[in-house]
Amino acid sequence: MRLASHITVAAVAFVAATSLAAAKDWTTVRIGTDATYPPFESQDASGEIVGFDIDIVKALCAEMKVTCEIANTAWDGIIPALTSGKIEAIISSMSITPERLEQIDFTDKVYNTPAAIVAAKDSDIAGAAPGDVAGKVIGAQVSTTHATYVEQMYPDAELKTYPTADEYKLDLANGRLDAAVDDIVVLNDWLATDDGACCKVVGTITPVAEIHGLGAGIGIRKEDTDLKEMFNAALGTIRANGTYKEINDRYFDFDAYGG
């Protein structure tokens, strides 16, 4: 076992990180996002990162009076980018789950929308119950609550994971998957496009707290408690003054904040 040396290294790292955090005045916050997840975060034709999460975090940074630097960061490397100090926050539709809370901290939720399952329009899949997808191949983005849900709740289905949502959508449209699981807002946004005309929502998924967590929040390093407090205060302000609703209504005809 290497427990003693691990604790020593961790303690030194914690002290160093705590000292670093204490020295920060947070005039600039580097924020990572995986811009492959419309309508929450994506790149427009000019390459600018846009979406609901992006508008929200810009409003938060304006309220906090800090400069935001938003960087496109691959999903499978976004938590390591945070913990290693390459970025100071994650705004990327990341669910607040017990597993992630072992590595990082989160602000209060930014939004909370349910998951759903989609399949081809001529599919024989008639719902989201385990029996409906037995023997089927189901796609989901890797390292997401949706992949975890399929793995744990659909034992008789085969899970196939993808680095980005765009890749499972392509395989579903081309008949290489039987179905896919994702946030219902993301799926409906895709279904409204020409590429998504192949498919339909066949059922919504009842949230499981241990898997889906408490909604999507902003990821923060555990030692950066002051930055977390700043984000939470700003989030409370934009919820109260109508800015959140104004942004919400640009994208949705319902309150994405959820219950």
C-alpha positions as CSV (number, residue, x, y, z in Angstrom):
1,M,0.0,0.0,0.0
2,R,1.1,3.6,-0.7
3,L,-1.3,5.3,1.7
4,A,1.2,7.2,3.8
5,S,3.0,8.8,0.9
6,H,-0.3,9.6,-0.8
7,I,-1.5,11.4,2.2
8,T,1.8,13.4,2.5
9,V,1.7,14.4,-1.2
10,A,-2.0,15.3,-0.9
11,A,-1.4,17.4,2.2
12,V,1.4,19.4,0.5
13,A,-0.7,19.9,-2.6
14,F,-3.6,21.0,-0.5
15,V,-1.5,23.6,1.4
16,A,0.0,24.9,-1.8
17,A,-3.4,25.1,-3.5
18,T,-5.0,26.8,-0.5
19,S,-2.2,29.4,-0.4
20,L,-2.6,30.0,-4.2
21,A,-6.4,30.4,-3.8
22,A,-6.0,32.9,-0.9
23,A,-3.7,35.0,-3.0
24,K,-6.2,35.4,-5.9
25,D,-8.2,38.6,-6.3
26,W,-10.4,37.0,-9.0
27,T,-10.2,39.9,-11.5
28,T,-10.1,37.3,-14.3
29,V,-11.7,33.8,-14.2
30,R,-10.7,31.2,-16.8
31,I,-13.7,29.1,-17.6
32,G,-13.7,25.8,-19.5
33,T,-16.6,24.5,-21.6
34,D,-17.1,21.6,-24.1
35,A,-18.7,23.5,-26.9
36,T,-20.4,20.5,-28.5
37,Y,-23.7,20.6,-26.6
38,P,-26.3,22.9,-28.2
39,P,-28.3,24.7,-27.1
40,F,-26.3,25.0,-23.9
41,E,-22.8,25.4,-25.4
42,S,-21.6,25.2,-29.0
43,Q,-19.7,27.2,-31.6
44,D,-21.5,29.3,-34.2
45,A,-20.3,29.7,-37.8
46,S,-17.7,32.2,-36.8
47,G,-16.3,30.0,-34.1
48,E,-17.6,32.0,-31.2
49,I,-18.8,29.9,-28.3
50,V,-22.5,30.6,-27.7
51,G,-25.5,29.1,-25.8
52,F,-27.6,29.2,-22.7
53,D,-24.7,28.3,-20.3
54,I,-22.5,30.9,-22.0
55,D,-25.0,33.7,-21.7
56,I,-25.6,32.8,-18.0
57,V,-21.9,32.7,-17.1
58,K,-21.3,36.1,-18.9
59,A,-24.2,37.6,-16.8
60,L,-22.6,36.1,-13.7
61,C,-19.2,37.5,-14.4
62,A,-20.7,40.9,-15.2
63,E,-22.5,40.8,-11.8
64,M,-19.2,39.7,-10.1
65,K,-17.3,42.4,-12.0
66,V,-14.7,40.0,-13.2
67,T,-13.4,39.3,-16.7
68,C,-14.4,35.9,-18.1
69,E,-12.1,34.0,-20.5
70,I,-14.0,31.1,-21.9
71,A,-12.0,28.3,-23.5
72,N,-13.3,25.3,-25.5
73,T,-12.2,22.3,-23.5
74,A,-12.7,18.6,-24.4
75,W,-15.2,16.9,-22.1
76,D,-13.0,14.0,-21.0
77,G,-10.3,16.5,-20.0
78,I,-12.3,19.2,-18.4
79,I,-12.2,18.1,-14.8
80,P,-8.4,17.5,-15.0
81,A,-8.1,21.0,-16.6
82,L,-9.8,22.4,-13.5
83,T,-7.9,20.4,-10.9
84,S,-4.5,21.1,-12.5
85,G,-5.1,24.9,-12.6
86,K,-5.5,25.4,-16.3
87,I,-9.0,26.8,-15.7
88,E,-10.8,28.1,-12.6
89,A,-14.3,27.0,-13.4
90,I,-16.4,24.7,-15.6
91,I,-19.6,25.8,-17.2
92,S,-20.6,22.8,-19.4
93,S,-23.9,21.4,-18.4
94,M,-22.1,19.3,-15.8
95,S,-24.5,17.6,-13.3
96,I,-23.8,17.9,-9.6
97,T,-23.3,14.2,-8.7
98,P,-21.9,12.5,-5.6
99,E,-19.1,11.0,-7.7
100,R,-18.0,14.3,-9.1
101,L,-18.2,15.9,-5.7
102,E,-15.5,13.6,-4.6
103,Q,-13.1,15.4,-7.0
104,I,-14.5,19.0,-7.2
105,D,-17.1,21.3,-5.8
106,F,-20.0,23.0,-7.5
107,T,-22.0,26.2,-7.2
108,D,-25.7,26.1,-6.7
109,K,-27.5,24.6,-9.8
110,V,-27.7,26.6,-13.0
111,Y,-30.5,24.5,-14.5
112,N,-32.2,21.2,-14.1
113,T,-33.9,19.4,-17.0
114,P,-34.7,15.7,-17.4
115,A,-33.2,13.1,-19.6
116,A,-34.9,11.2,-22.4
117,I,-34.4,8.4,-24.9
118,V,-34.6,8.8,-28.7
119,A,-34.8,6.3,-31.5
120,A,-35.5,6.1,-35.2
121,K,-39.0,7.1,-36.2
122,D,-39.7,3.5,-37.3
123,S,-38.2,1.9,-34.2
124,D,-40.0,-0.7,-32.2
125,I,-38.8,0.9,-28.9
126,A,-42.0,2.1,-27.2
127,G,-40.7,3.7,-24.0
128,A,-37.9,4.3,-21.5
129,A,-38.4,1.2,-19.3
130,P,-35.6,-1.4,-19.1
131,G,-37.8,-3.9,-20.9
132,D,-38.3,-1.5,-23.8
133,V,-34.6,-1.4,-24.6
134,A,-33.6,-5.0,-23.8
135,G,-31.1,-6.3,-26.4
136,K,-30.7,-2.8,-27.9
137,V,-27.5,-0.8,-28.5
138,I,-27.8,2.6,-26.8
139,G,-25.5,5.6,-27.3
140,A,-24.5,8.3,-24.8
141,Q,-21.6,10.7,-24.4
142,V,-18.8,9.2,-22.3
143,S,-18.4,10.2,-18.6
144,T,-22.0,11.6,-18.4
145,T,-24.9,10.9,-16.1
146,H,-26.7,9.5,-19.2
147,A,-24.0,6.9,-19.8
148,T,-24.1,6.0,-16.1
149,Y,-27.9,5.7,-16.2
150,V,-27.8,3.3,-19.2
151,E,-25.0,1.2,-17.6
152,Q,-26.8,0.9,-14.3
153,M,-30.5,0.9,-15.2
154,Y,-30.5,-0.9,-18.6
155,P,-28.6,-4.2,-17.7
156,D,-30.0,-6.0,-20.8
157,A,-28.9,-3.3,-23.2
158,E,-25.5,-2.6,-24.7
159,L,-24.0,0.8,-23.9
160,K,-21.8,2.5,-26.6
161,T,-20.1,5.7,-25.5
162,Y,-18.9,8.6,-27.6
163,P,-16.5,11.6,-26.9
164,T,-19.1,14.1,-28.0
165,A,-22.9,14.2,-28.5
166,D,-22.5,14.9,-32.2
167,E,-20.9,11.5,-32.7
168,Y,-23.7,9.5,-31.2
169,K,-26.2,11.6,-33.1
170,L,-24.4,10.7,-36.3
171,D,-24.4,7.0,-35.6
172,L,-28.1,7.0,-34.6
173,A,-29.1,8.9,-37.7
174,N,-27.1,6.4,-39.8
175,G,-28.7,3.3,-38.1
176,R,-25.6,2.2,-36.2
177,L,-27.4,2.7,-32.9
178,D,-30.8,1.6,-31.8
179,A,-31.3,4.5,-29.4
180,A,-29.5,7.3,-27.5
181,V,-30.0,8.9,-24.1
182,D,-29.3,12.6,-23.3
183,D,-30.9,15.7,-21.9
184,I,-34.3,16.2,-23.4
185,V,-33.5,19.8,-24.3
186,V,-30.4,18.8,-26.2
187,L,-32.4,16.0,-28.0
188,N,-35.3,18.2,-28.9
189,D,-32.9,20.9,-30.3
190,W,-31.3,18.2,-32.5
191,L,-34.7,16.7,-33.6
192,A,-35.7,20.1,-34.9
193,T,-32.8,20.1,-37.4
194,D,-32.6,18.3,-40.7
195,D,-30.0,15.9,-39.2
196,G,-32.4,15.0,-36.4
197,A,-35.4,14.4,-38.7
198,C,-34.6,10.6,-38.6
199,C,-35.7,10.2,-35.0
200,K,-38.1,10.9,-32.2
201,V,-38.3,10.9,-28.4
202,V,-39.7,7.6,-27.3
203,G,-39.8,8.2,-23.6
204,T,-38.6,10.5,-20.7
205,I,-36.5,9.2,-17.9
206,T,-37.4,9.7,-14.2
207,P,-34.4,11.2,-12.5
208,V,-32.4,9.0,-10.1
209,A,-30.8,11.3,-7.5
210,E,-27.7,9.0,-7.0
211,I,-27.1,9.2,-10.8
212,H,-28.5,12.4,-12.1
213,G,-27.6,14.5,-9.1
214,L,-29.0,17.9,-8.2
215,G,-29.0,19.6,-11.6
216,A,-26.2,21.2,-13.6
217,G,-23.9,23.6,-11.8
218,I,-20.6,25.4,-12.2
219,G,-17.6,23.3,-11.3
220,I,-15.1,24.8,-8.9
221,R,-12.0,23.5,-7.2
222,K,-12.7,22.6,-3.6
223,E,-10.3,25.1,-2.2
224,D,-11.8,28.0,-4.1
225,T,-14.6,28.6,-1.6
226,D,-14.5,32.4,-2.2
227,L,-15.1,32.0,-5.9
228,K,-17.9,29.6,-5.3
229,E,-19.5,32.2,-2.9
230,M,-19.1,34.9,-5.6
231,F,-20.8,32.7,-8.2
232,N,-23.6,31.7,-5.9
233,A,-24.3,35.3,-4.9
234,A,-24.4,36.4,-8.5
235,L,-26.6,33.5,-9.5
236,G,-29.1,34.6,-6.7
237,T,-29.0,38.2,-8.0
238,I,-29.7,37.3,-11.7
239,R,-32.5,35.0,-10.6
240,A,-34.0,37.8,-8.5
241,N,-33.6,40.7,-11.0
242,G,-35.0,38.9,-14.1
243,T,-31.7,38.5,-16.0
244,Y,-31.9,34.7,-15.7
245,K,-35.5,34.7,-17.0
246,E,-34.5,37.0,-19.9
247,I,-31.7,34.6,-20.9
248,N,-33.9,31.5,-20.3
249,D,-36.6,32.9,-22.6
250,R,-34.1,33.3,-25.5
251,Y,-33.7,29.6,-25.6
252,F,-36.7,27.9,-24.0
253,D,-40.5,28.2,-23.6
254,F,-40.3,26.8,-20.0
255,D,-38.2,27.5,-16.9
256,A,-35.0,25.5,-17.3
257,Y,-34.1,26.1,-13.6
258,G,-36.5,23.3,-12.7
259,G,-37.6,22.2,-9.3
